[in-house]
């Protein structure tokens, strides 16, 4: 028996497939979701998701959202999510530099919060991309 997962952002469907296990960062810590998991609605925190399908693992950087489990269907509505293989490391490093520069400027609280969120997103992408590179070897 498998789980069916869909990860949806405002821009697109990031991942959609039948899988054997999902590991997700939540407010109560990381949870592993297996087939026949109890129905659940919870907040997803920024971090790394691991999706297992057979002997393969897929890594996804997610900045937060909501997860719903019902009848072996897992729906994740994410603010932002990207598959590790879709992360462009050079672009993420540039985004990190831009965000760090904006944080140093600190023009307004709003600008600071936006730059801080951009920095968090860039660092998360780099973490997941680097972990995937080590995992492939």
N, C-alpha and C positions, 0 to 999 in steps of 0.2 A: 504494500500500500504506500502511496506517495502523498505529499502535500502539493497543492497547487499554489504558487506564489505569484503575486503581481506587485511590482514596486512602481508607483506612479508619482511623477512630479508635475508641477503646473505645465511644464514644457512637453513631456513625453512619457511613454512607458519605458522605464529603464531596464526592467527585467521581468520576464513572464515565462514560467516553465513549471513542470512537475519535478519536485526535488525530494530528497530523503530527509534533510535536516536543515534548519536555519538557526543561526546564532545572532541575536540582536541585542544592542545596548538599550536598556530601559532605565526608568527611574529607580527600579529596585535591583539593578545590576544586570549583567548579561543573562539572557534566558535562551535556552535551547528549545526549539520547537520541533517535535517529532510528529508523525502521523497519529491521529486520534487525540491530539492535545485538547484540553478543555477550552471551551469558548472564552475569549479574552478580548478586551479592548484596553490598550495601554499607550502611553506616550513613549516615543522613541527618542533617545538622546543622541547628540552628535557622537559619531564614532564609526567603527568598522563593523559591517555585517559580514558573516561568512555563510555562504550557501553551499551545501554539500549535495552533490548529485552523483550517486554511485561512488567511484573513487576520485572524483574531481571536486575541487573546491573553487568557488568563485568569491572574490573579495569585492565589497562595495563600500565606498565612502558615503556616509549619510550625515546630513547636518541636523536632522531631527524630523519629527512628524508624528504620525499615529499608526498603530498596528491593530488590525482586527483579525481574529481567528474565529472561524465558524465552519464546522463540518469539513475539516481538512482543506479549507480555502483560507489563505493568508493574504490579506490586502494591506499594503503599506502605502499610506499617503505621505509623501516626503516633501519637505521644503526644497531640498536639493539632494540628489543622489547621483553617483557616477560609478560605473564599473571600473575596476582597477585597470583593465586593459585599454580603457578609453581615456585614461589620464595622461595628459601630455606634461611630462615632468618639467621641461623648460618653461612652459607656460605657467605652471603652478609656482615655480620658483620666482618668476617675474611678478606674479600676483602677490606672493609673500613679500617681496621687496617693496612693491607699491604700497601695500597695506602697512608695513612697518614705517615707511616714510610718512604716510598720512597720520599714523598714531603719534609720531614725534611732533607733527605740526599742531595737533590738538586745537583746531580752530573753534569747534563747538562740540557740545556733548553729543549731538546727533551725528556729526561727522566722525567723532571718536568711536561711537557704537558701530557705525557702518564699517569703519576701517577694522575694528576689532573682529567683527563677523567675517569680513573678507580674509583676514589673517587666519582665523580659525579654520575656515574652509580650505585655504591653501595648504596649511600645515597638515590637515587631515588627508588631503589628496596625496601629499608627498609621503606621508606615513603608509598609506595603503599601497601606493605604487611601489615603494621600496620593499615592503613586505612581500608583495607579489613577485618582484624580481628575485628575492631570496628563495621564495617557495618554488619557483620554476627550476632552479638549479639542481 
